[in-house]
Amino acid sequence: MTLALVLVTAALSLFSGTAAVLHFQPILPGMARAGVPESWLAFPIGALKIAGGVGLVAGLVVPGLTAAAAAGLVLYFVCALYTHIRASDYSPQFYLAGGFLALASATLAVSVA
């Protein structure tokens, strides 16, 4: 279960980060509604998600790195949700960020247990 959770979280984080870096068109309206500049998609948004995904995978080899990467993703998605709430943006991206937060939190919980 732990390995599967880490791999799913890593894969989704890498996919989401890559979509941000490549300015995937379906995410642009939600980012604009939340007041996030498009120039932030590559860095810091995409870079942080990709770093989190890479950290999760590397943590399978380096003890403690999975927990650190998961904690970083939890912090990232708490900030993402806060940004959407401040902008009163409850679009599908808000709920997607909530799902990512839940997944990252579960990964953190099992990695420190």
N, C-alpha and C positions, 0 to 999 in steps of 0.2 A: 504494500500500500504506500509506504513512504517513497519508494523509488518511483512509482507511477505518479504520485502527486508532484514530486520534484520535477519530473520530466514534462508533465502536462503544464505546470506553471512556467517552466523554462521555455517550452515551445510557444506558448501563448504570449509570453513576454517578448520573445525574439520576433515573433510575427508582428505584434503590435508596434514594437520599436522600429522594425523595418518599414512598416506601413507609414509611420510618422516621418522617417528619414526620406522616403520616396514621395512624400506628400500625396498619399493615396486620396483621391478625390472625395470618396464618401465621408471621410473624417473632417474635411475642411469646414463645412457649415457648422458642425457642432463646436469646433474650436473657435470659430468666429463668434458664435452665440455666447460662449463662455468668456469672451474677451481675450483669448490667447492669440498673440501675434503669430502669423504663419511662419515668420522667421525663427520661431522657437521650436519648430517641428524637428529639425535635424539635431540641434543642440539647444537646450538640454533635454527635451522630451524623448526623442528617439534614442539618443545616446544613453540616457539613464535606463530606459527599458531594456536595451540591448545589453548593457553592462550587468543589469540584474539577471537576465537570462543566462549570460555567460558565467556569471558567478555561481548561479545555482548548479549548472552542469559541472563546473570546476570543483564545486564543493563535494561532488561525489568522490573526488580523489583527495582533496585537501580538507582535512577535518576543520570544522568551524566555519568554513566559507559559505556553506549553504545557509546557515543561520544569518550570517552577516548580509548576504545577498537578499534573502527573504525580508529581513528587517528593512533594508533599503527600499525594497519594492513596497512594503507596507507604508513607509513614510511617504514615498512618491504618490501612492494612490490616496492616502489621506489628504495630501495637498491638492490632488486633482479633484477630489470630491468637494473640498473646501472652495476651490476656484469656481466650480459649477454652482455651488450653493450661493456664493456671493453674487454671481451673475443671474441668479434665479433661473438657471438653465437646467431643466429637468428632462432633457431630451434623452434619447436612447443611450447616448454616450455617458450620461451621468450614471445610468443603471449598469452599463458595461464596466465603468470604473469601480462601481460597488462590487460587482462580481469579481473583478480582478483583485480588489482589496480582500475579499473573503478568501480567495484562492491563495494569495500571498500570506495571509494571516494563518491559514491552515498549514501551509508549508513551513512557516516559522514555528508554529506550535509543535509539529512533529519533528522538526529538526533539532529542537532544544530538549525534547522529551527523552 
